[in-house]
Amino acid sequence: MNINKKKVHDFWNKLSCGEELYLSDESKTGYQNQSNSRYKLEGDLIFPFAEFNKYKDKKVLEIGVGLGSDHQKFSESGADLFGIDLTEKAINHTSKRLSLYNLKSNLSVGDAECLKFKEEVFDLVYSWGVLHHSPDTPKAISEVYRVLKKGGVAKIMIYHKWSVVGYMLWVRYALLKLKPFQTLEEIYSNFLESEGTKAYSKNQAKELFSNFSSIEIKTPLTHGDLLESDVGQRHKGLFLRIAKNVFPRWLVRLVMPNSGLFMLIKLKK
């Protein structure tokens, strides 16, 4: 698949993830409200995964800082912090956020496929919902491995192919449009977020991260899988409003507890 990196950049530079839904203004209160909204929805997944407070004085790199809520948590914990994002908007948001809180990080626009760091620099590389947007995800993962210290840890969330979100998108954009032979790969690429968005099975993820000495994968259900929240900037309308009202959440929790969109991957070099 030939993914245009400029289109990916332009999509996320127009609106950083969550900006339209949760950021009212670029004030301290605005950023705090955005964090509150984010962690109300995803905090039960993010906090035990990221373990922000474990990295005081450790070298930490976040790939894809977005609006900067997780980056702020790492900075507050006392990490020796670095952050990159493909978009200028995300770096501007995160710089402004940290400045409002008198926090520090080494922030720069950067490409996950070509990190401008030496080998074996970081104790932790963290990335939440970013690397599946990269045109060359395997190259980005090889860069994560390269810049990690031996014994270092990577914590990466990428999208899970066999998710409730994926099935719902397939019903909407394939089955109901009388195109039942469209694959989930095509659905994620064309309809989830930026052009070329990818999602992986657990076996595919194990192959992607095969250079690491250990891998732990979890795919819990999320607010998106259960239609418990607003969704991304591409998904609105009558179909979604009806679906939220009739969605059998109890049944999904019972039958598909490990079919979440978020694949939480902990790795050790």
N, C-alpha and C positions, 0 to 999 in steps of 0.2 A: 504494500500500500504506500503510495507516494503522498505524504502529508506535507502540506505547505506550512513551514514554521512561522512565516510572517502572518498567515491567517490565524494560527494559534496565538501568537503574540497580540494581534489586533483584537481578537475576541476578549482576551483577559485584560488587555490594557483599557478597553472601553469600560468595563466594570469588573473590578476585582471580585473574587468569590465572596458572596454575601453582601456586597456593597449596596445593591439595590434593595435587598430585603431587610437588612438589619442596621445599616449605618445611616443615621438621620443627619449628622453633620460631622465636621472634622474638628470637634472640640473634645476635651477630656471626657465630658459627659457622653458625647456621641460614641466615642470609642469604647467607653465602659459599657454602655448599653448594648453595643454590638457584641462584646465579649459575653455579657450576660445571656444574650439570645443564643449565641453559639454554644455556650457550655450548658445551657438548659437543655438543648437538643442532643449534644454530642459529648458532654462532659463525662458521663458514665463510661464512655469508651476512651476518650482522649486522656484523662488524668492517669488511670492505671497503666495505659500504654506508654505515654510520654515520660512519666515519672520525673517531672520537671525538677524536683528538689534533690535529685541524686547527682546533679552535675555541677555543683559548686566548684569553681576553680578548674573545671574540666573544659577542654576545647570542644566546642559544639558548633556544628554547621547545620543550619536549616536550609533545605532546598525548596524554594517556593514559599516565601513568607506571607504572601497574600495581604490581608489587612493587618496582620501582625499580632493577633491575640496570643497565639502560642509562643511567638518570639518574645513577647513581653514577659510571659511566664518564665522562660529560660533566663532572661535578663534579670528578673527579680530574684531568681534563685542563686545568682552570683556566678553564672557560667562565663567562661571566656568565649564570647559569642560572635559568630559570623553568620551572615544571612545573604542569600542571593535570590533573585527572582528574574524571570525573563522579561518582565514588564517594568517600565519606569513608574507606572502608577502605584504598583505594590510597594516598591522601594520608597516612594514619596510618602505613602500612607504610613508605613512602618516607621520611617524616620520621624515623621511628625508625632506619631503615637508615643514613641520612646522619649522624645524630647519633652512632651507634656508631662511625662512621669519622671523626668530626670534619670532616665536609664540609658544604657550604652550598648551598642553593637557595632560590628564592622559590616556595614551593609553595602551592597553593590548590585547593579544589574549584571546578570550572568546567565550562562547557558549550562544546564545540567549535563549536556553531552560533552562539554569541554570546560571542566572546572579549572579555575586559575589558581590552584593550590598545589603545593608539592606533595609527594607521596607520603603517606603515613603521618598525617598531621593531626587528625581529630580523634577524640575519644568516642564521640557520638556523631552520627549523621542522621538527621531527622527529616522526614518529608511526609506530609499529610495530604494525600489526594492530588499529587502533582505529576509523578513520573509517567503515569499512563497517558498524559497529554503530550509527552515528548515524541517527536517523530521517530526517534531511534531510542526506544526505551532500553534495550539491552546495552547500548553504549552509555546511557546515563547510569545504569546500574554498575557497569564496569568502572565508571568514574567514582561512584560511591565507594566501591571496594578499594580503589587505588588510594584515595585520600584518607581512609581509615587506618589508624594505628593497628598493628598486630594485637589481637585481643580486644579491639574496639567493637562497638556495637552500632548497628544500624536499625532504626525503627521507621518502617515505611508502610504507608497505607496506599494501596492501589485498588482498583475496582475488581470485584469478583464477577466473573462471567455468569455463573449459575445463580443469579440473584433474583429476588422478587421484583426489584426495579426493572431488571432486564426483561423478565417475562411480561410485565405490564407494558413496557415500551413495545415489545414485539406484538402484543395484542393490538395496541393502538396504531402502530405504524406499518405493520405487516398484515396481520389477519383482517382487521377492519377495513384496510385499503385493498383487500383482495390480492395481496402479494405474500402468500404464506411461505414462499420459498426463500424469502430474505433471511439471512443468517443473523444470529445475535451479534456477530462481529460487525456486520453492516449496520445493524440497529444502533449499537453503541457509537460507532464512528460517525453516523449521520445525524443522530437525533438526541444524544444525551447532553453533551456540552460542546466544547470546541471541536472543530473538524478533526477527525482521526482519533478521537478518544477511544482507548482500548480497555478491555477487561479480560481477566485471565482466570483459568481454572486453577485449582490448587496444584495440580501436577505441572501445569505450565509455569506457575510461580516457582516451584521447586527447581525447575530447569533454569529459569532466569537467574536464580540466586545460587546456582550450584557451586560457585567458587567459595562460598562461605562455609565455615566449619560447622555451623549449626543454624537451624531455621525452625521457627515456631510460627504457625499460621492459625488465625482465628477469623471466622466470618459471621459475626453476630448480626442479628437483625438491627436495622437502624430506623430512625424516624421516617426516612424516605421509603423504605420497604413497607412500612406500616401506614403510610400516608397520614402521618401525624403532624405534618408541618407544611409550610409553603415550600415550594421547590425552586429549582434554578430559573434563571431569567428566560429560558426557552420554553417553559412549560406552564401554560395558563389555559383558562377557558372552561366551557361548560362540561366537557368530558371529565376533567379533573375534579370539578366541584361535585359532580354526581358520584364519581368513584369514591371520594372521601366519605360520603354519606353512607354508602352501601358496603364498604370494604370489610370483609370478615377478619378483623385483626386477631381475634381469639383463635381462629382456626389456623391462620398463618403461624402464629406463635407455637401452636401445638404441633403442626405437621412439618413446618419448615424452619426450625429454630436456628439453623446454621446456613441459611440462604440469604444472608445480608449482602448488600452492595459493597460494603467496606471490607476489604481483606487486610487485616492487621498482621504485619509480618515483623517479627523480631529476629535479628540476625547477629551472628558473631563472626568476626574475621579470624 
